[in-house]
Amino acid sequence: MSAVSGLVLASRLTARAAFADKVIISSIIIPSRLGGRDWSVVIRDIRASASKRRIRKKRMNPKRRNPKRMGELSEAAFLLKARTLGFLVSKPWGDSAKYDFVLDYEGQSRSRLWRVQLKCTGVVHARGYEVQAIYGVYGKGKRAYTAEDIDALAVHIQPRDVWYVIPVEAFAPAKNLRFYPDIRCRCARWEKYREAWHLLRGGGGEVSLV
């Protein structure tokens, strides 16, 4: 076997092993010295290059999160958060309602009931987190939430465990809402509703930005 053909075979086997996550140079049946030259350094370089390509490929194609499981986690977090803040939490039977929960503040005998729709996100787009305040209607596409559908929107930013509580009158009929919990910017219009759970204790409407 010539030095060139041996090197080609080594590179092919090494690349295959690298992409299979089994980089094992010892499995290549080729002596490290061919034609009077030490090829071990070259082979190691080939292995390192193949390994870098494999790592770069994984970074370019990250594992997608399961939206269903993300929603389940945020629902559990909402139950815990609301209950620890003194709310009685109810959930509609089935999944045909346009809201996920009904809240009743335990500390007030005449408090109103709030129909709350939950949205969650964990992906950053253009430095912010985005949710869509819409729901699907069979045969009619997507519709924006209105006061006839819900009373408030609860948005959970999962990576930061931050909540935004927004009355429907404050955002309807907008369909796309963007949140910037990590940075200060002029377009962060929803920051005044960050952790605004007090709005569901019988109040409502706009709040002043502190």
C-alpha positions as CSV (number, residue, x, y, z in Angstrom):
1,M,0.0,0.0,0.0
2,S,1.4,3.4,-1.0
3,A,1.7,6.3,1.4
4,V,-1.0,8.3,-0.5
5,S,-3.5,5.5,-0.7
6,G,-2.9,4.7,2.9
7,L,-3.5,8.3,3.9
8,V,-6.7,8.4,1.9
9,L,-8.0,5.3,3.5
10,A,-7.1,6.6,6.9
11,S,-8.9,9.8,6.3
12,R,-12.1,8.0,5.2
13,L,-12.2,5.6,8.1
14,T,-11.4,8.4,10.5
15,A,-14.1,10.7,9.2
16,R,-16.7,7.9,9.3
17,A,-15.7,7.0,12.9
18,A,-15.8,10.7,13.9
19,F,-19.3,11.2,12.5
20,A,-20.5,8.0,14.2
21,D,-19.1,9.4,17.5
22,K,-16.5,6.6,17.6
23,V,-13.2,8.2,16.9
24,I,-10.8,5.3,17.2
25,I,-7.6,5.6,15.3
26,S,-6.2,2.3,16.6
27,S,-8.9,0.5,14.5
28,I,-7.2,1.7,11.2
29,I,-5.0,-1.1,10.0
30,I,-2.2,1.1,8.7
31,P,1.2,1.6,10.2
32,S,2.0,5.2,11.3
33,R,5.1,5.3,9.1
34,L,4.7,4.9,5.4
35,G,7.2,5.7,2.7
36,G,9.7,6.8,5.4
37,R,7.4,9.5,6.7
38,D,5.5,9.7,10.0
39,W,1.8,10.2,9.2
40,S,0.5,10.1,12.8
41,V,0.3,13.8,13.0
42,V,-1.6,14.1,9.8
43,I,-4.0,11.4,10.9
44,R,-4.6,13.2,14.2
45,D,-5.3,16.4,12.3
46,I,-7.8,14.5,10.1
47,R,-9.6,13.2,13.2
48,A,-9.7,16.6,14.8
49,S,-11.2,18.2,11.7
50,A,-13.8,15.5,11.4
51,S,-14.7,15.9,15.1
52,K,-15.1,19.7,14.7
53,R,-17.4,19.2,11.7
54,R,-19.6,16.9,13.7
55,I,-19.7,19.4,16.6
56,R,-20.5,22.3,14.3
57,K,-23.3,20.3,12.6
58,K,-24.9,19.6,16.0
59,R,-24.7,23.3,16.9
60,M,-26.3,24.3,13.6
61,N,-29.1,21.8,14.1
62,P,-30.0,22.0,17.8
63,K,-32.6,19.6,19.3
64,R,-36.0,21.1,19.0
65,R,-38.0,21.4,22.2
66,N,-41.3,19.6,22.5
67,P,-44.0,22.4,22.5
68,K,-46.4,20.0,24.3
69,R,-44.0,19.3,27.1
70,M,-43.1,23.0,27.4
71,G,-46.8,23.8,27.8
72,E,-47.2,21.2,30.5
73,L,-44.3,22.5,32.4
74,S,-45.7,26.1,32.3
75,E,-49.1,24.9,33.4
76,A,-47.6,23.2,36.4
77,A,-45.6,26.3,37.2
78,F,-48.7,28.5,36.8
79,L,-50.6,26.3,39.3
80,L,-47.8,26.6,41.9
81,K,-47.3,30.3,41.3
82,A,-51.0,31.3,41.5
83,R,-51.7,29.1,44.5
84,T,-48.8,30.4,46.5
85,L,-50.1,34.0,45.8
86,G,-53.5,33.1,47.3
87,F,-55.5,32.4,44.2
88,L,-58.0,29.5,43.9
89,V,-57.3,27.8,40.6
90,S,-59.8,26.0,38.5
91,K,-59.4,24.4,35.1
92,P,-62.1,23.9,32.5
93,W,-63.1,20.3,31.6
94,G,-61.7,19.3,28.3
95,D,-59.6,21.5,26.0
96,S,-62.3,23.3,23.9
97,A,-62.4,26.5,26.0
98,K,-60.4,29.5,24.8
99,Y,-58.8,29.9,28.3
100,D,-56.7,27.5,30.4
101,F,-57.6,28.5,33.9
102,V,-60.1,30.4,36.1
103,L,-58.7,32.4,39.0
104,D,-60.5,33.5,42.1
105,Y,-58.6,35.5,44.7
106,E,-59.1,33.8,48.1
107,G,-58.7,37.0,50.1
108,Q,-61.8,38.7,48.8
109,S,-65.3,37.5,49.3
110,R,-66.6,39.4,46.2
111,S,-63.7,39.1,43.9
112,R,-64.4,38.5,40.2
113,L,-63.4,35.4,38.3
114,W,-60.7,35.7,35.8
115,R,-60.5,33.6,32.6
116,V,-56.7,33.3,32.0
117,Q,-55.1,32.0,28.9
118,L,-51.5,30.8,29.3
119,K,-48.7,31.2,26.8
120,C,-45.1,30.2,27.2
121,T,-41.9,30.5,25.2
122,G,-38.3,29.6,25.6
123,V,-36.7,30.8,22.3
124,V,-35.0,34.2,21.7
125,H,-35.7,36.0,18.5
126,A,-34.0,39.4,17.9
127,R,-33.0,39.7,21.6
128,G,-36.6,39.1,22.7
129,Y,-39.2,36.4,23.4
130,E,-42.3,36.3,21.3
131,V,-45.7,34.7,21.9
132,Q,-48.7,34.7,19.6
133,A,-52.0,35.8,21.3
134,I,-54.1,33.7,18.9
135,Y,-56.2,30.5,18.9
136,G,-57.3,28.2,16.1
137,V,-60.8,27.9,14.8
138,Y,-61.6,24.8,12.8
139,G,-62.0,25.7,9.1
140,K,-61.4,29.4,9.8
141,G,-57.7,29.7,10.6
142,K,-56.3,31.7,13.4
143,R,-58.1,34.4,15.5
144,A,-56.9,37.0,17.9
145,Y,-58.1,36.9,21.5
146,T,-60.8,39.4,22.5
147,A,-62.6,40.3,25.7
148,E,-65.3,37.8,24.7
149,D,-62.8,35.0,24.9
150,I,-60.5,35.7,27.9
151,D,-60.0,38.2,30.6
152,A,-56.2,38.1,30.9
153,L,-53.1,36.6,29.3
154,A,-50.4,35.0,31.4
155,V,-47.0,34.7,29.6
156,H,-44.3,32.5,31.0
157,I,-40.7,33.1,29.9
158,Q,-39.3,29.7,30.8
159,P,-35.5,30.3,30.6
160,R,-35.9,33.2,33.1
161,D,-39.0,31.9,35.0
162,V,-40.5,35.3,34.6
163,W,-44.3,36.0,34.3
164,Y,-46.2,38.7,32.6
165,V,-49.9,39.1,33.5
166,I,-51.7,41.3,30.9
167,P,-55.4,42.1,30.9
168,V,-57.0,41.5,27.5
169,E,-57.9,45.1,27.1
170,A,-54.3,46.1,27.2
171,F,-53.2,44.0,24.2
172,A,-56.2,43.1,22.0
173,P,-56.4,42.9,19.1
174,A,-52.6,42.4,18.8
175,K,-51.5,38.9,17.7
176,N,-47.8,39.0,18.3
177,L,-46.4,40.1,21.7
178,R,-42.6,40.5,22.3
179,F,-41.0,40.6,25.7
180,Y,-37.5,41.7,26.8
181,P,-36.9,40.5,30.3
182,D,-33.1,40.8,30.0
183,I,-32.5,44.1,28.3
184,R,-33.8,47.7,28.5
185,C,-35.2,49.0,25.2
186,R,-37.8,51.5,24.0
187,C,-40.1,48.8,22.5
188,A,-40.4,46.8,25.8
189,R,-44.0,48.0,26.3
190,W,-45.1,45.0,28.4
191,E,-42.6,45.4,31.2
192,K,-45.2,47.2,33.3
193,Y,-47.1,43.9,33.4
194,R,-44.2,41.9,34.6
195,E,-45.3,39.9,37.7
196,A,-48.5,42.0,37.8
197,W,-50.5,39.4,39.6
198,H,-52.1,42.1,41.7
199,L,-54.3,42.9,38.7
200,L,-56.1,39.7,39.2
201,R,-57.0,40.4,42.8
202,G,-60.1,42.4,41.9
203,G,-58.5,45.3,40.0
204,G,-57.8,45.5,36.3
205,G,-56.9,47.7,33.4
206,E,-53.7,49.7,33.0
207,V,-51.0,50.1,35.5
208,S,-48.4,52.8,36.0
209,L,-44.8,51.9,35.1
210,V,-42.7,52.1,38.3
